[in-house]
Amino acid sequence: MTKDVKADKPLTGWRVLVPRGGPWGDNAAALLRNKGAIPVVSPLINFAPPEDSSELERVIAELSIGRYDWLTVTSATTVDVLHAYGAKIPATTKVAAVGETTAAALAAVGYPVDLVPEADNSATGVALAMIGLEKEPVKVLSLRSELAKPELSVRLADAGHDVTAVVAYRTVGVPATERAERDVNNGRINAILVTSGSVAEQVRAQFPSIPDQTVIAAIGPRTAQDSRDINLPIRVIAPERTIESLIEALSEYRVPEPTTAALQVPPTDVLLLPLDRNNEEGK
């Protein structure tokens, strides 16, 4: 392999577990392939409606008629919830997104984006940016996951704003595919992407004996700390909370030496691709 090819494909030889499905997982897989890696998509988490969705339905209806001055969106999953409920965002309501990934998800389904923090892509960053813009009290709808801390709504309320904070979704665990579980255990998976504290919990629970060679990569310092809190060893930390930053950080590392068990597994990628494609067309 020439140096130019290696520079374009720094993850050649890597097999990487992508722990989320849907558009996010498809995008992550495409980015990994562009870097030369073989992505293995096996969702470890999924999202479900709140146990009681009546409050969520109420505030979405209020949002549509313009009751709120601001809507805060802290994840792409919240965008999926809004879209699934057919939420309308009137021109009088401004939208704050926690980061570029969430902003892109909003734009992809036709929602406006009025504010993205320039430096701190976090709930705190959104709150501080909004507080800096709004000197007088405004009405804010803050949607979050069941597991997320209410830091954004608390900061805004402490600054004098009228905040309605509502849980938009729950995070639930999903068993890994049989192939993914086998390949993690035998060391054929060279890296596992950890994209949230919820994913970290599932990695720890579903793969209790991850080989030492496997690189576990976290999407930012906060996720890295959440992982270490449950004794999940992190080797790579993305400086920013984006999949692009995470893959770029992983690209700086050399592919680990294969385990003895991994060397005993015959190559299957060339044979599996046509079969997977035919199965997909037949669905």
Number of C-alpha atoms within 10 A of each C-alpha: 5 6 9 9 11 13 12 12 17 23 25 20 14 23 23 26 24 24 27 22 17 10 11 17 19 15 14 22 22 15 17 27 18 15 20 20 21 21 22 20 20 20 21 22 20 18 17 12 15 17 9 9 13 10 13 21 15 10 20 19 17 16 21 15 14 15 17 22 18 22 22 25 25 25 20 21 19 22 25 17 18 22 15 9 13 12 18 16 23 16 10 12 21 17 22 24 28 24 26 16 19 23 24 17 21 23 13 11 12 11 19 19 19 13 18 21 20 12 11 16 20 20 23 18 18 27 23 17 18 18 17 9 10 11 11 9 15 15 17 24 23 22 27 22 21 15 12 14 11 17 13 23 25 16 18 23 18 10 16 14 19 17 22 15 18 19 21 24 23 16 16 13 17 17 14 19 14 9 11 21 16 14 19 23 18 20 24 24 27 25 24 23 25 28 21 19 22 19 25 27 20 21 23 16 13 17 14 11 12 20 17 11 16 22 22 25 24 32 25 21 15 15 23 25 17 17 25 14 13 13 12 18 18 18 14 24 23 21 14 17 23 18 22 17 16 23 21 18 18 24 21 11 13 12 19 16 12 17 16 11 12 18 13 11 11 7 10 8 9 8 9 10 11 11 10 11 10 10 10 9 7 7 5
